[in-house]
């Protein structure tokens, strides 16, 4: 038995296929999804989602959203998503280091919040590309 996974961003379908297992980053931690999982609606955090298909693991950076699991259907609605294999590792490292620097330099509360969010996104992209 398999799961039907569909990952949708506002402008495109990022993933649409059968998979064996999914590990999602939720606002309360990571959860594993296998066939016949109990129905669930959850908020997704910025982070890496791992997908096992044909015995091989793939990574995807998700930039927050929602996941719905029901009757072996997994629908993920996200603000943005990138497959780890599509991310340029060197560019992701540069953006991560830049985001880290920007957070260190942020002075106002608003700038620190924005810089922290940018760092979290950059880390998700880097982790998806390198793991």
C-alpha angles and dihedrals in degrees: 000000000000140000123243106226124194120176114190130187122187093265104032151008106259099185133010118166147093116283137180101221141000131199112201130194105226129180088260098044140285121322130190120223120203130169114293093025115167114263111275141172114195141167113243123221126216104274148090123311117200120211127192114205125166089352093302125111122226129185129219129186110224121193098208130289139121136301127204123192120188132148095347091310115121116190118183120189112193140173089231138343137188129190111237090234090059095054120097103230096208092050090047090052091050092049091047092052091046092050090049091052092047090053091051090051097045112115108175124063091243092051092049091052092049093045092048090052091049090050092051091051093047091049092050091052092047093047092048091051097046107037 
